[in-house]
Amino acid sequence: MGQTTLQGILPVLPTPFKEDGSVDISAMERVTQFCIDSGANGLVFPGVASEYDHLEADEQFTLLEAISRLAAGRVPVICGGGKGGPDKIGSNILRARESGVVAAMVLIPKKYAGDPEGAQQFITAVIENAQGVDIILQNAPAPVGADLEANELSLIVNSSPAIRYVKEEGLPSGPRITAISDAAPDHLLGVIGGGGARYLIDEMNRGAIAAMPAAEITDLHVKMWNAYQNGDEPEARLLYMKTLPLLIIQLLYRMHLTKYVLTQRGVLSNAFVRAPLPMFDSFDESELHSQLDSLSDLFEIAPMKSLKVEV
């Protein structure tokens, strides 16, 4: 591990379920292939957008192994540390390493909000239990994560050379990305953006080396990222403006929207979620399909199904 430098669009894969609520391995393979075909620079699983806190350990590793088999030699795979204490998360990471993952993302739990010393002790213990594995330190806003300030996060980063990346999702994320980058020790390879790519242009302006959005429009995020990196900022901004309304809806419905869009694009067969999330009503579906229709000419991979919703 540690031989691959992460960069670009690294989608967090959703967990597909069958109609009976069990995990769907073949659907996981389709999502993986969709993201690879879309030009993703790497794959992340499980993350918050994967409903990781609603997965059993065996389910998590069965899916991760399927992803890694399909991605092997094509794109790097990043694992999520999962849930539990430092011993459990460290054990999860070591087990994931057997699948060939290149790094592990560790969320600072929400119980450490306002307690940077406790957060540092937690991360240190995780690292001790997962020695030799590059760590992506994930700072998520409440109620998901601890939402530490940039200076608090920088102290944790400086405490261990195993921390190679920071995924910053606290709001406002832009100034935090700048502050963490400015204070970065030599061992930190870069800061990764979060927030579902809703702030992607600002993150790229501030030097973020990668972004980890959800997977439903990976192809468009890749186009946006590549346009910006190739010096075509106007094209990147045009794509940003076109995709942002959909991502605002995604902010509300989260994994349910991700899976719903992937069903409309023919990648998934259903939008079943285990997480307790709000469901669409007919007005939501009508608006969602208006947004998808406005993007349909940009979908070169898995074009959207034709479906009209009346209210």
C-alpha positions as CSV (number, residue, x, y, z in Angstrom):
1,M,0.0,0.0,0.0
2,G,1.0,3.6,-0.3
3,Q,2.3,3.3,-3.9
4,T,-0.6,5.1,-5.6
5,T,-1.1,8.8,-5.3
6,L,-4.8,9.6,-5.3
7,Q,-6.2,12.3,-7.5
8,G,-9.3,13.2,-9.5
9,I,-12.8,11.9,-9.1
10,L,-13.1,9.1,-6.6
11,P,-16.8,8.2,-6.3
12,V,-18.2,6.6,-3.1
13,L,-20.1,3.6,-4.3
14,P,-23.7,2.9,-3.0
15,T,-24.7,-0.5,-1.7
16,P,-27.2,-2.1,-4.0
17,F,-29.8,-4.3,-2.3
18,K,-32.2,-6.8,-3.7
19,E,-36.0,-6.3,-3.3
20,D,-35.8,-8.5,-0.2
21,G,-33.2,-6.2,1.4
22,S,-30.2,-8.4,1.0
23,V,-27.0,-7.1,-0.7
24,D,-26.9,-7.6,-4.5
25,I,-23.4,-8.6,-5.7
26,S,-24.2,-8.5,-9.4
27,A,-25.6,-5.0,-9.0
28,M,-22.5,-4.0,-7.1
29,E,-20.5,-5.2,-10.1
30,R,-22.6,-3.1,-12.5
31,V,-22.1,0.1,-10.4
32,T,-18.4,-0.6,-10.3
33,Q,-18.2,-1.1,-14.0
34,F,-20.3,2.1,-14.6
35,C,-17.9,4.2,-12.6
36,I,-14.9,2.7,-14.3
37,D,-16.5,3.3,-17.7
38,S,-17.2,6.8,-16.6
39,G,-13.5,7.5,-16.1
40,A,-13.4,7.5,-12.4
41,N,-9.8,7.8,-11.0
42,G,-10.5,5.4,-8.1
43,L,-13.4,3.8,-6.2
44,V,-14.4,4.2,-2.5
45,F,-16.3,1.7,-0.5
46,P,-17.8,1.7,2.0
47,G,-18.4,5.3,2.9
48,V,-21.2,7.3,4.4
49,A,-22.9,7.3,1.0
50,S,-22.7,3.5,1.0
51,E,-24.9,3.2,4.1
52,Y,-21.9,1.8,5.9
53,D,-23.5,2.0,9.3
54,H,-26.3,-0.3,8.0
55,L,-24.0,-3.0,6.7
56,E,-22.8,-6.1,8.5
57,A,-19.1,-6.8,8.4
58,D,-19.5,-9.9,6.2
59,E,-21.7,-7.9,3.7
60,Q,-19.1,-5.1,3.6
61,F,-16.2,-7.4,2.8
62,T,-18.1,-9.5,0.3
63,L,-19.0,-6.3,-1.6
64,L,-15.5,-4.9,-1.3
65,E,-14.0,-8.1,-2.7
66,A,-16.3,-7.9,-5.7
67,I,-15.3,-4.3,-6.3
68,S,-11.6,-5.0,-6.0
69,R,-11.8,-8.0,-8.4
70,L,-13.4,-5.9,-11.1
71,A,-11.1,-2.8,-10.5
72,A,-7.9,-4.7,-10.2
73,G,-5.2,-3.3,-12.5
74,R,-7.7,-0.6,-13.7
75,V,-8.3,1.9,-10.9
76,P,-7.3,2.0,-7.2
77,V,-9.8,1.1,-4.5
78,I,-10.0,2.9,-1.2
79,C,-11.8,1.2,1.7
80,G,-13.8,2.9,4.5
81,G,-12.8,1.9,8.0
82,G,-16.4,1.2,8.9
83,K,-18.0,1.6,12.3
84,G,-16.8,0.7,15.8
85,G,-13.9,1.4,18.1
86,P,-10.2,1.6,17.1
87,D,-9.7,-2.1,17.4
88,K,-12.6,-3.0,15.1
89,I,-11.8,-0.3,12.5
90,G,-8.1,-1.3,12.5
91,S,-9.2,-4.9,12.0
92,N,-11.5,-3.9,9.2
93,I,-8.7,-2.0,7.4
94,L,-6.2,-4.9,7.7
95,R,-8.8,-7.3,6.3
96,A,-9.5,-4.9,3.5
97,R,-5.9,-4.7,2.7
98,E,-6.1,-8.4,1.6
99,S,-8.3,-7.2,-1.2
100,G,-5.6,-4.8,-2.5
101,V,-7.0,-1.5,-1.4
102,V,-4.5,1.4,-1.6
103,A,-5.7,3.5,1.4
104,A,-8.3,3.5,4.1
105,M,-10.6,6.4,5.0
106,V,-11.3,6.9,8.7
107,L,-14.2,9.1,9.8
108,I,-13.7,11.0,13.1
109,P,-16.8,10.0,15.0
110,K,-19.3,12.7,16.0
111,K,-18.7,12.0,19.7
112,Y,-15.4,13.8,19.4
113,A,-17.1,17.1,18.4
114,G,-15.3,19.8,20.4
115,D,-12.8,17.2,21.7
116,P,-9.7,17.3,19.4
117,E,-7.6,15.5,22.0
118,G,-10.0,12.7,22.1
119,A,-10.2,12.6,18.3
120,Q,-6.4,12.4,18.1
121,Q,-6.3,9.5,20.6
122,F,-8.9,7.7,18.6
123,I,-7.0,8.2,15.3
124,T,-3.7,7.2,16.9
125,A,-5.3,4.0,18.2
126,V,-6.8,3.2,14.8
127,I,-3.4,3.7,13.1
128,E,-1.7,1.5,15.7
129,N,-4.2,-1.3,14.8
130,A,-3.7,-0.8,11.1
131,Q,0.0,-0.4,10.7
132,G,1.4,0.1,7.3
133,V,-1.9,1.4,5.8
134,D,-2.2,4.9,4.4
135,I,-5.0,6.8,6.1
136,I,-7.4,9.3,4.7
137,L,-8.7,11.4,7.7
138,Q,-12.3,12.2,7.1
139,N,-13.7,15.3,8.8
140,A,-17.5,15.3,8.3
141,P,-20.1,17.8,9.5
142,A,-22.6,17.1,12.2
143,P,-24.6,14.9,12.7
144,V,-22.4,12.5,10.8
145,G,-18.9,13.4,12.1
146,A,-17.0,15.5,14.6
147,D,-16.8,18.6,12.4
148,L,-13.4,19.7,13.8
149,E,-11.9,23.1,13.0
150,A,-9.0,23.2,10.5
151,N,-6.4,24.0,13.2
152,E,-7.6,21.1,15.3
153,L,-7.5,18.8,12.3
154,S,-4.0,20.0,11.3
155,L,-2.7,19.0,14.8
156,I,-4.0,15.5,14.3
157,V,-2.5,15.3,10.8
158,N,0.9,16.5,12.1
159,S,0.9,13.8,14.8
160,S,1.2,10.8,12.4
161,P,3.0,10.3,9.0
162,A,0.4,7.5,8.3
163,I,-2.2,10.2,7.6
164,R,-1.5,10.9,3.9
165,Y,-4.7,12.6,3.0
166,V,-7.6,14.6,4.5
167,K,-11.1,14.5,3.2
168,E,-12.6,17.8,4.4
169,E,-16.4,18.1,4.4
170,G,-16.9,20.6,7.2
171,L,-18.6,23.8,6.2
172,P,-17.6,26.1,4.8
173,S,-15.2,23.6,3.2
174,G,-13.2,26.0,1.1
175,P,-11.4,28.0,3.8
176,R,-10.8,24.8,5.7
177,I,-9.2,23.2,2.6
178,T,-6.9,26.2,2.3
179,A,-6.0,26.3,5.9
180,I,-5.2,22.5,6.0
181,S,-3.2,22.8,2.8
182,D,-1.2,25.8,4.1
183,A,-0.3,24.0,7.3
184,A,0.3,20.6,5.7
185,P,3.4,18.6,6.8
186,D,5.6,16.9,4.1
187,H,3.9,13.5,4.7
188,L,0.4,14.9,3.7
189,L,-0.1,14.3,0.0
190,G,-3.2,16.5,-0.3
191,V,-6.7,17.4,0.7
192,I,-9.8,15.8,-0.9
193,G,-13.1,17.5,-1.3
194,G,-16.4,16.2,-0.1
195,G,-19.9,17.5,0.2
196,G,-21.2,15.6,-2.9
197,A,-19.3,17.8,-5.4
198,R,-21.6,20.7,-4.5
199,Y,-18.5,22.9,-4.0
200,L,-16.2,21.3,-6.6
201,I,-15.1,24.4,-8.4
202,D,-14.1,26.1,-5.2
203,E,-12.3,23.0,-4.0
204,M,-10.4,22.8,-7.3
205,N,-9.5,26.5,-7.1
206,R,-8.1,25.9,-3.6
207,G,-5.9,23.0,-4.8
208,A,-7.9,20.0,-3.7
209,I,-6.3,17.0,-5.4
210,A,-9.4,14.9,-5.6
211,A,-13.1,14.8,-4.8
212,M,-15.3,12.0,-3.5
213,P,-18.9,12.5,-4.6
214,A,-21.7,10.0,-4.8
215,A,-21.8,7.8,-7.9
216,E,-24.9,8.7,-9.8
217,I,-23.3,11.2,-12.2
218,T,-19.7,10.1,-12.1
219,D,-19.3,10.6,-15.8
220,L,-20.3,14.3,-15.5
221,H,-18.0,14.9,-12.5
222,V,-15.1,13.3,-14.5
223,K,-15.8,15.6,-17.4
224,M,-15.9,18.6,-15.1
225,W,-12.7,17.7,-13.3
226,N,-10.9,17.0,-16.6
227,A,-12.1,20.2,-18.2
228,Y,-10.8,22.2,-15.2
229,Q,-7.5,20.4,-15.1
230,N,-7.0,20.9,-18.8
231,G,-7.4,24.6,-18.5
232,D,-11.0,24.8,-19.8
233,E,-12.6,26.5,-16.7
234,P,-15.6,27.8,-18.7
235,E,-16.5,24.3,-19.6
236,A,-16.0,23.1,-16.1
237,R,-18.2,25.9,-14.8
238,L,-20.9,25.1,-17.4
239,L,-21.1,21.5,-16.3
240,Y,-21.1,22.6,-12.6
241,M,-24.1,24.9,-13.2
242,K,-25.9,22.1,-15.0
243,T,-25.4,19.5,-12.4
244,L,-25.8,21.6,-9.2
245,P,-29.6,21.6,-9.2
246,L,-29.6,17.8,-9.1
247,L,-27.0,17.8,-6.3
248,I,-29.2,20.1,-4.3
249,I,-31.9,17.5,-4.4
250,Q,-29.3,14.8,-3.6
251,L,-28.5,16.8,-0.4
252,L,-32.0,16.1,0.8
253,Y,-32.6,12.5,-0.3
254,R,-29.0,11.3,-0.3
255,M,-28.6,7.5,-1.0
256,H,-32.2,7.3,-2.1
257,L,-31.6,9.8,-4.9
258,T,-28.3,8.2,-5.9
259,K,-29.9,4.8,-6.4
260,Y,-33.0,6.3,-8.0
261,V,-30.9,8.0,-10.6
262,L,-28.9,4.9,-11.2
263,T,-32.1,2.9,-11.8
264,Q,-33.2,5.5,-14.3
265,R,-29.8,5.2,-16.0
266,G,-30.2,1.4,-16.2
267,V,-27.4,0.6,-13.8
268,L,-29.6,-0.6,-10.9
269,S,-32.9,-2.3,-10.9
270,N,-34.3,-0.7,-7.7
271,A,-33.6,2.1,-5.3
272,F,-34.0,0.1,-2.0
273,V,-32.2,1.7,1.0
274,R,-31.7,0.5,4.5
275,A,-31.0,3.9,5.9
276,P,-34.0,5.9,7.3
277,L,-34.4,8.5,4.6
278,P,-37.3,10.6,3.2
279,M,-39.0,9.2,0.1
280,F,-39.9,11.1,-3.0
281,D,-43.5,12.1,-3.7
282,S,-44.9,12.8,-7.1
283,F,-43.8,16.4,-7.1
284,D,-40.2,15.4,-6.2
285,E,-40.2,12.8,-9.0
286,S,-41.4,15.3,-11.6
287,E,-38.7,17.8,-10.6
288,L,-36.1,15.1,-10.5
289,H,-36.9,14.0,-14.0
290,S,-36.9,17.6,-15.3
291,Q,-33.3,17.8,-13.9
292,L,-32.3,14.5,-15.5
293,D,-33.9,15.5,-18.8
294,S,-31.7,18.6,-18.8
295,L,-28.6,16.5,-18.3
296,S,-29.6,13.6,-20.6
297,D,-27.6,14.9,-23.6
298,L,-24.4,14.7,-21.5
299,F,-24.8,11.1,-20.5
300,E,-22.6,9.1,-22.8
301,I,-22.4,6.2,-20.3
302,A,-25.7,4.6,-19.3
303,P,-28.2,7.1,-20.8
304,M,-31.3,7.8,-18.8
305,K,-34.5,5.8,-19.3
306,S,-37.5,7.6,-20.8
307,L,-39.9,8.1,-18.0
308,K,-42.4,10.9,-17.5
309,V,-44.0,11.6,-14.1
310,E,-47.3,13.5,-13.9
311,V,-48.5,15.3,-10.8
